[in-house]
Amino acid sequence: MKYDQLVPNVYYENINDGLKMFVNCLGFEIGHSELSAKEPFCVLNKDGLSIYLFQHAPLAKEHNPEFRIVTKNIEEVYEKVSRSHPEYLHPNLKIVTLRPWGAREFALRDDQVCIVFQQW
């Protein structure tokens, strides 16, 4: 059995909030867009990763996912996002920190998701 990709669904009350986090801050690109549909939806892609964003207020209230993105260049990622979007830095992990389990991490959050960046 082989898997090629795991693609999470993320629900926002306003899909534009998700686009600010994933496109403007993290550099994902819109691979498929139904942003003008009655129920807006889009597929975002970057470096072989994908995420589906949905505008769906009831589900957004129920789901607050946390994601972990593993990278080999955490300092570069941190420098870019901390300069361009410091408002997303998670107050509990706002700088690159060596964690007890041996990984270096920092985190971002908006009103809907938390993203932990990790380098082993």
N, CA, C and O atoms as CSV, one atom per row, in Angstrom:
chain,resi,resn,atom,element,x,y,z
A,1,MET,N,N,0.845,-1.175,0.000
A,1,MET,CA,C,0.000,0.000,0.000
A,1,MET,C,C,0.888,1.236,0.000
A,1,MET,O,O,1.841,1.313,0.776
A,2,LYS,N,N,0.587,2.206,-0.866
A,2,LYS,CA,C,1.376,3.424,-0.999
A,2,LYS,C,C,0.450,4.632,-0.996
A,2,LYS,O,O,-0.602,4.623,-1.634
A,3,TYR,N,N,0.850,5.661,-0.277
A,3,TYR,CA,C,0.104,6.912,-0.258
A,3,TYR,C,C,0.958,7.993,-0.895
A,3,TYR,O,O,2.177,8.012,-0.721
A,4,ASP,N,N,0.329,8.881,-1.621
A,4,ASP,CA,C,1.056,9.950,-2.289
A,4,ASP,C,C,0.954,11.285,-1.572
A,4,ASP,O,O,1.889,12.084,-1.615
A,5,GLN,N,N,-0.175,11.538,-0.909
A,5,GLN,CA,C,-0.348,12.847,-0.294
A,5,GLN,C,C,-1.505,12.805,0.698
A,5,GLN,O,O,-2.484,12.087,0.495
A,6,LEU,N,N,-1.383,13.573,1.761
A,6,LEU,CA,C,-2.466,13.777,2.710
A,6,LEU,C,C,-2.911,15.223,2.541
A,6,LEU,O,O,-2.094,16.134,2.674
A,7,VAL,N,N,-4.187,15.453,2.252
A,7,VAL,CA,C,-4.681,16.797,1.957
A,7,VAL,C,C,-5.751,17.180,2.978
A,7,VAL,O,O,-6.857,16.640,2.944
A,8,PRO,N,N,-5.436,18.100,3.877
A,8,PRO,CA,C,-6.431,18.505,4.878
A,8,PRO,C,C,-7.451,19.495,4.317
A,8,PRO,O,O,-7.164,20.255,3.392
A,9,ASN,N,N,-8.638,19.465,4.896
A,9,ASN,CA,C,-9.675,20.456,4.641
A,9,ASN,C,C,-9.675,21.434,5.800
A,9,ASN,O,O,-9.619,21.028,6.961
A,10,VAL,N,N,-9.737,22.731,5.489
A,10,VAL,CA,C,-9.800,23.753,6.532
A,10,VAL,C,C,-10.993,24.649,6.230
A,10,VAL,O,O,-11.178,25.111,5.104
A,11,TYR,N,N,-11.789,24.880,7.254
A,11,TYR,CA,C,-13.008,25.668,7.118
A,11,TYR,C,C,-12.820,27.016,7.796
A,11,TYR,O,O,-12.360,27.094,8.935
A,12,TYR,N,N,-13.182,28.071,7.083
A,12,TYR,CA,C,-13.134,29.432,7.598
A,12,TYR,C,C,-14.519,30.046,7.511
A,12,TYR,O,O,-15.299,29.708,6.621
A,13,GLU,N,N,-14.823,30.945,8.433
A,13,GLU,CA,C,-16.046,31.740,8.293
A,13,GLU,C,C,-15.928,32.623,7.065
A,13,GLU,O,O,-16.897,32.805,6.328
A,14,ASN,N,N,-14.732,33.177,6.841
A,14,ASN,CA,C,-14.452,33.996,5.665
A,14,ASN,C,C,-13.190,33.415,5.018
A,14,ASN,O,O,-12.106,33.491,5.595
A,15,ILE,N,N,-13.328,32.848,3.848
A,15,ILE,CA,C,-12.210,32.175,3.175
A,15,ILE,C,C,-11.028,33.116,2.950
A,15,ILE,O,O,-9.887,32.661,2.860
A,16,ASN,N,N,-11.288,34.427,2.857
A,16,ASN,CA,C,-10.197,35.384,2.663
A,16,ASN,C,C,-9.216,35.383,3.821
A,16,ASN,O,O,-8.040,35.693,3.628
A,17,ASP,N,N,-9.674,35.038,5.029
A,17,ASP,CA,C,-8.764,34.923,6.167
A,17,ASP,C,C,-7.758,33.799,5.933
A,17,ASP,O,O,-6.575,33.946,6.242
A,18,GLY,N,N,-8.224,32.690,5.394
A,18,GLY,CA,C,-7.335,31.576,5.074
A,18,GLY,C,C,-6.375,31.911,3.950
A,18,GLY,O,O,-5.217,31.493,3.973
A,19,LEU,N,N,-6.847,32.661,2.970
A,19,LEU,CA,C,-5.971,33.068,1.873
A,19,LEU,C,C,-4.869,33.987,2.374
A,19,LEU,O,O,-3.739,33.906,1.890
A,20,LYS,N,N,-5.167,34.850,3.321
A,20,LYS,CA,C,-4.134,35.722,3.891
A,20,LYS,C,C,-3.044,34.890,4.562
A,20,LYS,O,O,-1.856,35.153,4.378
A,21,MET,N,N,-3.451,33.885,5.342
A,21,MET,CA,C,-2.479,33.047,6.055
A,21,MET,C,C,-1.657,32.202,5.082
A,21,MET,O,O,-0.427,32.247,5.098
A,22,PHE,N,N,-2.344,31.432,4.236
A,22,PHE,CA,C,-1.645,30.441,3.419
A,22,PHE,C,C,-1.024,31.020,2.149
A,22,PHE,O,O,0.064,30.594,1.761
A,23,VAL,N,N,-1.675,31.970,1.496
A,23,VAL,CA,C,-1.151,32.532,0.256
A,23,VAL,C,C,-0.229,33.717,0.548
A,23,VAL,O,O,0.940,33.710,0.163
A,24,ASN,N,N,-0.759,34.726,1.225
A,24,ASN,CA,C,0.023,35.941,1.453
A,24,ASN,C,C,1.203,35.709,2.391
A,24,ASN,O,O,2.303,36.192,2.126
A,25,CYS,N,N,0.992,34.980,3.477
A,25,CYS,CA,C,2.047,34.771,4.468
A,25,CYS,C,C,2.976,33.614,4.101
A,25,CYS,O,O,4.196,33.769,4.140
A,26,LEU,N,N,2.417,32.470,3.748
A,26,LEU,CA,C,3.225,31.257,3.570
A,26,LEU,C,C,3.581,30.936,2.128
A,26,LEU,O,O,4.346,30.003,1.884
A,27,GLY,N,N,3.053,31.676,1.171
A,27,GLY,CA,C,3.470,31.499,-0.213
A,27,GLY,C,C,2.819,30.365,-0.974
A,27,GLY,O,O,3.328,29.965,-2.021
A,28,PHE,N,N,1.700,29.829,-0.479
A,28,PHE,CA,C,0.964,28.832,-1.255
A,28,PHE,C,C,0.360,29.517,-2.472
A,28,PHE,O,O,0.134,30.727,-2.460
A,29,GLU,N,N,0.099,28.747,-3.521
A,29,GLU,CA,C,-0.541,29.259,-4.726
A,29,GLU,C,C,-1.907,28.611,-4.884
A,29,GLU,O,O,-2.120,27.475,-4.459
A,30,ILE,N,N,-2.821,29.334,-5.494
A,30,ILE,CA,C,-4.157,28.792,-5.748
A,30,ILE,C,C,-4.078,27.902,-6.972
A,30,ILE,O,O,-3.798,28.368,-8.076
A,31,GLY,N,N,-4.327,26.609,-6.766
A,31,GLY,CA,C,-4.281,25.642,-7.861
A,31,GLY,C,C,-5.643,25.424,-8.487
A,31,GLY,O,O,-5.739,25.076,-9.664
A,32,HIS,N,N,-6.685,25.625,-7.717
A,32,HIS,CA,C,-8.064,25.516,-8.204
A,32,HIS,C,C,-8.884,26.503,-7.401
A,32,HIS,O,O,-8.733,26.595,-6.183
A,33,SER,N,N,-9.753,27.241,-8.076
A,33,SER,CA,C,-10.514,28.280,-7.394
A,33,SER,C,C,-11.981,28.233,-7.743
A,33,SER,O,O,-12.360,28.201,-8.914
A,34,GLU,N,N,-12.796,28.229,-6.712
A,34,GLU,CA,C,-14.236,28.438,-6.839
A,34,GLU,C,C,-14.619,29.510,-5.817
A,34,GLU,O,O,-15.592,29.368,-5.077
A,35,LEU,N,N,-13.829,30.584,-5.796
A,35,LEU,CA,C,-14.008,31.638,-4.799
A,35,LEU,C,C,-15.285,32.437,-5.003
A,35,LEU,O,O,-15.787,33.032,-4.050
A,36,SER,N,N,-15.821,32.468,-6.208
A,36,SER,CA,C,-17.048,33.216,-6.445
A,36,SER,C,C,-18.299,32.340,-6.351
A,36,SER,O,O,-19.407,32.815,-6.602
A,37,ALA,N,N,-18.131,31.077,-5.996
A,37,ALA,CA,C,-19.269,30.169,-5.868
A,37,ALA,C,C,-20.103,30.516,-4.632
A,37,ALA,O,O,-19.659,31.259,-3.756
A,38,LYS,N,N,-21.295,29.975,-4.578
A,38,LYS,CA,C,-22.172,30.184,-3.419
A,38,LYS,C,C,-21.474,29.733,-2.137
A,38,LYS,O,O,-21.580,30.395,-1.104
A,39,GLU,N,N,-20.770,28.620,-2.203
A,39,GLU,CA,C,-19.967,28.125,-1.084
A,39,GLU,C,C,-18.509,28.117,-1.538
A,39,GLU,O,O,-18.037,27.115,-2.075
A,40,PRO,N,N,-17.787,29.226,-1.328
A,40,PRO,CA,C,-16.417,29.364,-1.835
A,40,PRO,C,C,-15.481,28.234,-1.377
A,40,PRO,O,O,-15.569,27.734,-0.256
A,41,PHE,N,N,-14.597,27.863,-2.281
A,41,PHE,CA,C,-13.680,26.745,-2.082
A,41,PHE,C,C,-12.457,26.986,-2.950
A,41,PHE,O,O,-12.565,27.569,-4.028
A,42,CYS,N,N,-11.296,26.542,-2.489
A,42,CYS,CA,C,-10.111,26.572,-3.340
A,42,CYS,C,C,-9.108,25.524,-2.875
A,42,CYS,O,O,-9.139,25.075,-1.730
A,43,VAL,N,N,-8.225,25.150,-3.782
A,43,VAL,CA,C,-7.131,24.232,-3.492
A,43,VAL,C,C,-5.849,25.049,-3.552
A,43,VAL,O,O,-5.588,25.751,-4.528
A,44,LEU,N,N,-5.054,24.946,-2.494
A,44,LEU,CA,C,-3.783,25.661,-2.424
A,44,LEU,C,C,-2.643,24.655,-2.505
A,44,LEU,O,O,-2.744,23.549,-1.973
A,45,ASN,N,N,-1.553,25.044,-3.174
A,45,ASN,CA,C,-0.407,24.145,-3.366
A,45,ASN,C,C,0.901,24.877,-3.117
A,45,ASN,O,O,1.030,26.067,-3.405
A,46,LYS,N,N,1.868,24.145,-2.576
A,46,LYS,CA,C,3.233,24.650,-2.429
A,46,LYS,C,C,4.157,23.469,-2.167
A,46,LYS,O,O,3.924,22.681,-1.250
A,47,ASP,N,N,5.197,23.348,-2.967
A,47,ASP,CA,C,6.255,22.350,-2.743
A,47,ASP,C,C,5.719,20.935,-2.536
A,47,ASP,O,O,6.226,20.205,-1.684
A,48,GLY,N,N,4.703,20.538,-3.300
A,48,GLY,CA,C,4.145,19.198,-3.175
A,48,GLY,C,C,3.109,19.047,-2.083
A,48,GLY,O,O,2.540,17.968,-1.919
A,49,LEU,N,N,2.849,20.116,-1.323
A,49,LEU,CA,C,1.807,20.105,-0.296
A,49,LEU,C,C,0.535,20.704,-0.867
A,49,LEU,O,O,0.592,21.577,-1.733
A,50,SER,N,N,-0.598,20.247,-0.395
A,50,SER,CA,C,-1.888,20.820,-0.791
A,50,SER,C,C,-2.767,20.972,0.430
A,50,SER,O,O,-2.634,20.236,1.408
A,51,ILE,N,N,-3.664,21.931,0.360
A,51,ILE,CA,C,-4.648,22.146,1.406
A,51,ILE,C,C,-5.912,22.642,0.727
A,51,ILE,O,O,-5.847,23.430,-0.217
A,52,TYR,N,N,-7.055,22.186,1.201
A,52,TYR,CA,C,-8.336,22.649,0.666
A,52,TYR,C,C,-8.917,23.645,1.650
A,52,TYR,O,O,-9.037,23.346,2.838
A,53,LEU,N,N,-9.281,24.828,1.168
A,53,LEU,CA,C,-9.935,25.840,1.998
A,53,LEU,C,C,-11.396,25.943,1.593
A,53,LEU,O,O,-11.730,25.969,0.409
A,54,PHE,N,N,-12.256,26.003,2.599
A,54,PHE,CA,C,-13.688,26.143,2.392
A,54,PHE,C,C,-14.203,27.311,3.212
A,54,PHE,O,O,-13.736,27.546,4.326
A,55,GLN,N,N,-15.156,28.039,2.667
A,55,GLN,CA,C,-15.878,29.024,3.464
A,55,GLN,C,C,-17.149,28.351,3.945
A,55,GLN,O,O,-18.060,28.096,3.157
A,56,HIS,N,N,-17.211,28.061,5.245
A,56,HIS,CA,C,-18.354,27.346,5.816
A,56,HIS,C,C,-18.396,27.668,7.302
A,56,HIS,O,O,-17.724,27.013,8.099
A,57,ALA,N,N,-19.171,28.662,7.677
A,57,ALA,CA,C,-19.176,29.174,9.055
A,57,ALA,C,C,-19.508,28.112,10.103
A,57,ALA,O,O,-18.801,28.034,11.107
A,58,PRO,N,N,-20.550,27.288,9.923
A,58,PRO,CA,C,-20.843,26.302,10.975
A,58,PRO,C,C,-19.688,25.325,11.214
A,58,PRO,O,O,-19.372,25.015,12.363
A,59,LEU,N,N,-19.056,24.838,10.141
A,59,LEU,CA,C,-17.934,23.912,10.321
A,59,LEU,C,C,-16.703,24.630,10.866
A,59,LEU,O,O,-15.924,24.039,11.614
A,60,ALA,N,N,-16.520,25.889,10.501
A,60,ALA,CA,C,-15.391,26.657,11.029
A,60,ALA,C,C,-15.489,26.775,12.550
A,60,ALA,O,O,-14.469,26.767,13.239
A,61,LYS,N,N,-16.691,26.884,13.067
A,61,LYS,CA,C,-16.880,26.985,14.519
A,61,LYS,C,C,-16.577,25.661,15.226
A,61,LYS,O,O,-16.238,25.651,16.410
A,62,GLU,N,N,-16.696,24.557,14.509
A,62,GLU,CA,C,-16.469,23.236,15.101
A,62,GLU,C,C,-15.021,22.765,14.984
A,62,GLU,O,O,-14.561,21.976,15.809
A,63,HIS,N,N,-14.302,23.235,13.974
A,63,HIS,CA,C,-12.973,22.705,13.668
A,63,HIS,C,C,-11.903,23.790,13.795
A,63,HIS,O,O,-11.977,24.832,13.143
A,64,ASN,N,N,-10.919,23.530,14.634
A,64,ASN,CA,C,-9.750,24.403,14.762
A,64,ASN,C,C,-8.503,23.535,14.668
A,64,ASN,O,O,-7.921,23.169,15.690
A,65,PRO,N,N,-8.089,23.202,13.447
A,65,PRO,CA,C,-6.997,22.250,13.273
A,65,PRO,C,C,-5.625,22.830,13.614
A,65,PRO,O,O,-5.399,24.039,13.585
A,66,GLU,N,N,-4.733,21.913,13.936
A,66,GLU,CA,C,-3.324,22.249,14.108
A,66,GLU,C,C,-2.536,21.394,13.122
A,66,GLU,O,O,-2.728,20.181,13.040
A,67,PHE,N,N,-1.646,22.045,12.375
A,67,PHE,CA,C,-0.817,21.359,11.391
A,67,PHE,C,C,0.640,21.494,11.772
A,67,PHE,O,O,1.027,22.439,12.460
A,68,ARG,N,N,1.440,20.559,11.328
A,68,ARG,CA,C,2.877,20.601,11.517
A,68,ARG,C,C,3.507,20.542,10.131
A,68,ARG,O,O,3.234,19.626,9.356
A,69,ILE,N,N,4.346,21.519,9.824
A,69,ILE,CA,C,5.075,21.531,8.560
A,69,ILE,C,C,6.549,21.343,8.892
A,69,ILE,O,O,7.150,22.155,9.596
A,70,VAL,N,N,7.114,20.269,8.378
A,70,VAL,CA,C,8.519,19.952,8.622
A,70,VAL,C,C,9.339,20.581,7.505
A,70,VAL,O,O,8.986,20.485,6.330
A,71,THR,N,N,10.431,21.223,7.881
A,71,THR,CA,C,11.291,21.904,6.921
A,71,THR,C,C,12.757,21.645,7.279
A,71,THR,O,O,13.075,21.264,8.405
A,72,LYS,N,N,13.626,21.855,6.320
A,72,LYS,CA,C,15.062,21.747,6.573
A,72,LYS,C,C,15.680,23.135,6.742
A,72,LYS,O,O,16.885,23.254,6.963
A,73,ASN,N,N,14.855,24.191,6.637
A,73,ASN,CA,C,15.360,25.563,6.721
A,73,ASN,C,C,14.466,26.436,7.605
A,73,ASN,O,O,13.933,27.448,7.151
A,74,ILE,N,N,14.309,26.043,8.851
A,74,ILE,CA,C,13.380,26.729,9.749
A,74,ILE,C,C,13.749,28.192,9.970
A,74,ILE,O,O,12.862,29.036,10.097
A,75,GLU,N,N,15.048,28.508,10.017
A,75,GLU,CA,C,15.465,29.898,10.230
A,75,GLU,C,C,15.021,30.787,9.063
A,75,GLU,O,O,14.578,31.917,9.272
A,76,GLU,N,N,15.141,30.277,7.853
A,76,GLU,CA,C,14.712,31.031,6.675
A,76,GLU,C,C,13.203,31.271,6.698
A,76,GLU,O,O,12.740,32.379,6.429
A,77,VAL,N,N,12.445,30.227,7.019
A,77,VAL,CA,C,10.987,30.361,7.100
A,77,VAL,C,C,10.624,31.365,8.189
A,77,VAL,O,O,9.792,32.247,7.979
A,78,TYR,N,N,11.253,31.226,9.351
A,78,TYR,CA,C,10.966,32.132,10.464
A,78,TYR,C,C,11.272,33.588,10.100
A,78,TYR,O,O,10.454,34.473,10.348
A,79,GLU,N,N,12.426,33.834,9.522
A,79,GLU,CA,C,12.804,35.203,9.162
A,79,GLU,C,C,11.790,35.813,8.194
A,79,GLU,O,O,11.394,36.968,8.348
A,80,LYS,N,N,11.378,35.041,7.209
A,80,LYS,CA,C,10.438,35.564,6.215
A,80,LYS,C,C,9.091,35.892,6.844
A,80,LYS,O,O,8.589,37.004,6.679
A,81,VAL,N,N,8.496,34.940,7.565
A,81,VAL,CA,C,7.145,35.184,8.076
A,81,VAL,C,C,7.135,36.131,9.276
A,81,VAL,O,O,6.161,36.857,9.473
A,82,SER,N,N,8.194,36.136,10.076
A,82,SER,CA,C,8.210,37.047,11.225
A,82,SER,C,C,8.358,38.495,10.777
A,82,SER,O,O,7.882,39.407,11.453
A,83,ARG,N,N,9.017,38.711,9.636
A,83,ARG,CA,C,9.129,40.071,9.086
A,83,ARG,C,C,7.859,40.490,8.350
A,83,ARG,O,O,7.398,41.622,8.500
A,84,SER,N,N,7.295,39.585,7.561
A,84,SER,CA,C,6.158,39.959,6.720
A,84,SER,C,C,4.811,39.892,7.442
A,84,SER,O,O,3.913,40.676,7.133
A,85,HIS,N,N,4.656,38.980,8.388
A,85,HIS,CA,C,3.368,38.770,9.062
A,85,HIS,C,C,3.566,38.454,10.557
A,85,HIS,O,O,3.154,37.386,11.009
A,86,PRO,N,N,4.177,39.348,11.321
A,86,PRO,CA,C,4.420,39.065,12.741
A,86,PRO,C,C,3.139,38.864,13.544
A,86,PRO,O,O,3.169,38.255,14.614
A,87,GLU,N,N,2.029,39.363,13.044
A,87,GLU,CA,C,0.758,39.196,13.763
A,87,GLU,C,C,0.319,37.742,13.850
A,87,GLU,O,O,-0.528,37.402,14.676
A,88,TYR,N,N,0.887,36.874,13.005
A,88,TYR,CA,C,0.538,35.459,13.038
A,88,TYR,C,C,1.405,34.638,14.004
A,88,TYR,O,O,1.093,33.473,14.249
A,89,LEU,N,N,2.463,35.200,14.548
A,89,LEU,CA,C,3.321,34.436,15.461
A,89,LEU,C,C,2.525,34.046,16.707
A,89,LEU,O,O,1.897,34.888,17.350
A,90,HIS,N,N,2.565,32.768,17.030
A,90,HIS,CA,C,1.827,32.244,18.189
A,90,HIS,C,C,2.499,32.736,19.464
A,90,HIS,O,O,3.715,32.604,19.596
A,91,PRO,N,N,1.747,33.298,20.404
A,91,PRO,CA,C,2.367,33.845,21.611
A,91,PRO,C,C,3.105,32.804,22.460
A,91,PRO,O,O,4.005,33.164,23.219
A,92,ASN,N,N,2.747,31.542,22.348
A,92,ASN,CA,C,3.409,30.497,23.137
A,92,ASN,C,C,4.632,29.893,22.450
A,92,ASN,O,O,5.369,29.126,23.068
A,93,LEU,N,N,4.856,30.231,21.177
A,93,LEU,CA,C,5.998,29.679,20.450
A,93,LEU,C,C,6.368,30.648,19.318
A,93,LEU,O,O,6.387,30.274,18.145
A,94,LYS,N,N,6.660,31.897,19.696
A,94,LYS,CA,C,6.858,32.969,18.718
A,94,LYS,C,C,8.280,33.102,18.216
A,94,LYS,O,O,8.547,33.921,17.336
A,95,ILE,N,N,9.207,32.310,18.758
A,95,ILE,CA,C,10.573,32.280,18.248
A,95,ILE,C,C,10.977,30.820,18.041
A,95,ILE,O,O,10.374,29.914,18.617
A,96,VAL,N,N,11.988,30.604,17.225
A,96,VAL,CA,C,12.478,29.240,17.007
A,96,VAL,C,C,13.059,28.744,18.325
A,96,VAL,O,O,13.954,29.360,18.902
A,97,THR,N,N,12.529,27.618,18.783
A,97,THR,CA,C,12.855,27.091,20.105
A,97,THR,C,C,13.217,25.613,19.997
A,97,THR,O,O,12.534,24.851,19.313
A,98,LEU,N,N,14.279,25.215,20.663
A,98,LEU,CA,C,14.624,23.795,20.744
A,98,LEU,C,C,13.690,23.145,21.761
A,98,LEU,O,O,13.676,23.527,22.931
A,99,ARG,N,N,12.922,22.177,21.318
A,99,ARG,CA,C,11.927,21.520,22.160
A,99,ARG,C,C,12.546,20.311,22.863
A,99,ARG,O,O,13.565,19.794,22.404
A,100,PRO,N,N,11.953,19.853,23.967
A,100,PRO,CA,C,12.504,18.708,24.715
A,100,PRO,C,C,12.671,17.445,23.875
A,100,PRO,O,O,13.517,16.612,24.198
A,101,TRP,N,N,11.898,17.278,22.816
A,101,TRP,CA,C,11.983,16.080,21.980
A,101,TRP,C,C,13.031,16.212,20.877
A,101,TRP,O,O,13.163,15.324,20.035
A,102,GLY,N,N,13.783,17.331,20.879
A,102,GLY,CA,C,14.907,17.473,19.969
A,102,GLY,C,C,14.643,18.229,18.682
A,102,GLY,O,O,15.568,18.436,17.897
A,103,ALA,N,N,13.423,18.643,18.444
A,103,ALA,CA,C,13.098,19.410,17.249
A,103,ALA,C,C,13.155,20.903,17.551
A,103,ALA,O,O,12.877,21.329,18.672
A,104,ARG,N,N,13.513,21.686,16.550
A,104,ARG,CA,C,13.431,23.147,16.649
A,104,ARG,C,C,12.099,23.541,16.050
A,104,ARG,O,O,11.754,23.078,14.963
A,105,GLU,N,N,11.325,24.403,16.747
A,105,GLU,CA,C,9.976,24.739,16.313
A,105,GLU,C,C,9.642,26.199,16.578
A,105,GLU,O,O,10.202,26.837,17.470
A,106,PHE,N,N,8.711,26.708,15.777
A,106,PHE,CA,C,7.989,27.943,16.064
A,106,PHE,C,C,6.589,27.757,15.488
A,106,PHE,O,O,6.357,26.836,14.704
A,107,ALA,N,N,5.653,28.632,15.875
A,107,ALA,CA,C,4.269,28.428,15.458
A,107,ALA,C,C,3.612,29.729,15.003
A,107,ALA,O,O,3.972,30.826,15.430
A,108,LEU,N,N,2.640,29.555,14.124
A,108,LEU,CA,C,1.780,30.634,13.654
A,108,LEU,C,C,0.340,30.274,13.979
A,108,LEU,O,O,-0.005,29.100,14.117
A,109,ARG,N,N,-0.496,31.299,14.100
A,109,ARG,CA,C,-1.921,31.040,14.254
A,109,ARG,C,C,-2.710,32.224,13.729
A,109,ARG,O,O,-2.253,33.367,13.744
A,110,ASP,N,N,-3.913,31.911,13.265
A,110,ASP,CA,C,-4.897,32.941,12.971
A,110,ASP,C,C,-6.139,32.561,13.773
A,110,ASP,O,O,-6.032,31.805,14.739
A,111,ASP,N,N,-7.291,33.057,13.403
A,111,ASP,CA,C,-8.498,32.737,14.177
A,111,ASP,C,C,-8.971,31.305,13.983
A,111,ASP,O,O,-9.851,30.844,14.710
A,112,GLN,N,N,-8.402,30.592,13.014
A,112,GLN,CA,C,-8.903,29.266,12.684
A,112,GLN,C,C,-7.889,28.144,12.863
A,112,GLN,O,O,-8.260,27.066,13.329
A,113,VAL,N,N,-6.628,28.353,12.513
A,113,VAL,CA,C,-5.648,27.267,12.522
A,113,VAL,C,C,-4.392,27.649,13.298
A,113,VAL,O,O,-4.087,28.823,13.506
A,114,CYS,N,N,-3.684,26.614,13.713
A,114,CYS,CA,C,-2.344,26.761,14.284
A,114,CYS,C,C,-1.414,25.939,13.389
A,114,CYS,O,O,-1.718,24.796,13.048
A,115,ILE,N,N,-0.283,26.532,13.015
A,115,ILE,CA,C,0.697,25.834,12.179
A,115,ILE,C,C,2.023,25.840,12.918
A,115,ILE,O,O,2.588,26.900,13.189
A,116,VAL,N,N,2.514,24.661,13.242
A,116,VAL,CA,C,3.810,24.514,13.890
A,116,VAL,C,C,4.822,24.157,12.812
A,116,VAL,O,O,4.649,23.181,12.083
A,117,PHE,N,N,5.887,24.961,12.717
A,117,PHE,CA,C,6.986,24.656,11.806
A,117,PHE,C,C,8.053,23.937,12.615
A,117,PHE,O,O,8.371,24.334,13.736
A,118,GLN,N,N,8.602,22.877,12.038
A,118,GLN,CA,C,9.492,21.996,12.778
A,118,GLN,C,C,10.687,21.595,11.922
A,118,GLN,O,O,10.558,21.305,10.733
A,119,GLN,N,N,11.849,21.589,12.559
A,119,GLN,CA,C,13.045,21.067,11.905
A,119,GLN,C,C,13.714,20.094,12.863
A,119,GLN,O,O,13.974,20.423,14.021
A,120,TRP,N,N,13.989,18.896,12.370
A,120,TRP,CA,C,14.658,17.879,13.199
A,120,TRP,C,C,16.146,17.984,13.014
A,120,TRP,O,O,16.900,17.222,13.619
